[in-house]
Amino acid sequence: MLSKAKIRFIKSLQVKKYRKQEQCFVVQGAKSVQELLTSGFEVSMILSTADFLRHIPTHIPAEIMEVTEKELSDLSEFQTNDSALAVARIKQNNRLAIQANEFALVLDDIRDPGNLGTIIRTADWFGIHKIIASEETADFYNPKVISATMGSFCRVEIYYTNLTEYLPGISLPIYGAYLDGKDVHRTDFGSGGLIVIGNESRGISAPLEQFITQKITIPRYGKAESLNAAIATAVICDNVVRSKKTEVRSKK
């Protein structure tokens, strides 16, 4: 049976202050926990139903406890979690090196955890594995973010920093998503660069505009005022990848 101390500890990790203090975060649900167990994250605790225990590798150096579905449900922020929950160590916030032949996302003040999680999952889908995020962007280790990634948090790295200090040191092209930029369908993205996605309601902040080398836009055919940040990211990533493939074919 779970002790009250462990219950308090796990529930406290739903709050950013305590995640930062303990340097730990929670992963909920069978699929996400399975992804976690084969990733580079250090896992310290696994709570699992008897059925899920069969899926846990024997070499995992973590405290493993068998619990009931009700205990998991009571602990979880999500009602659908009835198989597994894990506690893992937060990785250090290390600067990410962006190579000349790769693309990375830059997120400027993406506040909604669901949007961030979906963006991470989208980046993973399109083979983009690095994200540079403003300090105001939602916490990567927020349970809602982790859940929305559907396991992609294990394959996409993120670095939080002051973007006005980070972007001046970048020699790669920097594309910014605007309402009045060049049509993404007609943009040659080349072989690498940064794609800046702005805040859900305000777009890219004014201080960053000076660092944008090419404004891009998704053409509007209807009457909606704007696109959700995660949807816009998916459309742009699709065009980036297609442009890169076209460039590779043309060089053959």
Secondary structure, 3 states (H helix, E strand, C coil): CCCHHHHHHHHHCCCHHHHHHHCEEEEECHHHHHHHHCCCCCEEEEEECHHHHCCCCCCCCCEEEECCHHHHHHHCCCCCCCCEEEEEECCCCCCCCCCCCCEEEEECCCCCHHHHHHHHHHHHHCCCCEEEEECCCCCCCCHHHHHHHCCHHHCCEEEEECHHHHHHHCCCCEEEEEEEEEEHHHCCCCCCEEEEECECCCECCHHHHHHCCEEEECCCCCCCCCCCHHHHHHHHHHHHHHHHHHHHHHHC
